[in-house]
Amino acid sequence: MSIVSGIYDIIIGVDTHAATHTLVAVKANTGAILDQATFPTSSAGINRSLGWVERRTNSPELDETWGYPLTLAAMATSCLLLLRIFKRYKWL
């Protein structure tokens, strides 16, 4: 298994809320906070946050036309699958 800091220089963390999303750029090998910003959850705010991420990282998945929607779809599918499993075993 690879260590994240051996693959990426910068990690982006996101704290989501109903009205805003707060993003933080962290140096992978030290954990030092490089930058942080808060954006509204509107369409324009999401686009601004994507630009913020692109300026701070090399994000090949965001360079493709369908990269971002496919990434979101993969995350949503994973969450729904876990929810289904948890309900099936009555863990929720």
ChimeraX attribute file (.defattr): number of C-alpha atoms within 10 A of each C-alpha:
attribute: neighborCount
match mode: 1-to-1
recipient: residues
	/A:1	3
	/A:2	6
	/A:3	9
	/A:4	12
	/A:5	14
	/A:6	9
	/A:7	10
	/A:8	13
	/A:9	14
	/A:10	22
	/A:11	19
	/A:12	17
	/A:13	12
	/A:14	13
	/A:15	10
	/A:16	14
	/A:17	10
	/A:18	7
	/A:19	9
	/A:20	15
	/A:21	18
	/A:22	16
	/A:23	19
	/A:24	17
	/A:25	21
	/A:26	18
	/A:27	16
	/A:28	18
	/A:29	15
	/A:30	10
	/A:31	12
	/A:32	11
	/A:33	14
	/A:34	13
	/A:35	13
	/A:36	14
	/A:37	12
	/A:38	16
	/A:39	18
	/A:40	18
	/A:41	17
	/A:42	12
	/A:43	9
	/A:44	11
	/A:45	15
	/A:46	15
	/A:47	14
	/A:48	15
	/A:49	20
	/A:50	14
	/A:51	12
	/A:52	17
	/A:53	18
	/A:54	14
	/A:55	10
	/A:56	14
	/A:57	14
	/A:58	13
	/A:59	14
	/A:60	10
	/A:61	13
	/A:62	17
	/A:63	11
	/A:64	11
	/A:65	9
	/A:66	10
	/A:67	14
	/A:68	16
	/A:69	13
	/A:70	14
	/A:71	13
	/A:72	11
	/A:73	12
	/A:74	12
	/A:75	12
	/A:76	12
	/A:77	12
	/A:78	12
	/A:79	12
	/A:80	12
	/A:81	12
	/A:82	12
	/A:83	13
	/A:84	13
	/A:85	13
	/A:86	12
	/A:87	11
	/A:88	10
	/A:89	8
	/A:90	8
	/A:91	8
	/A:92	9
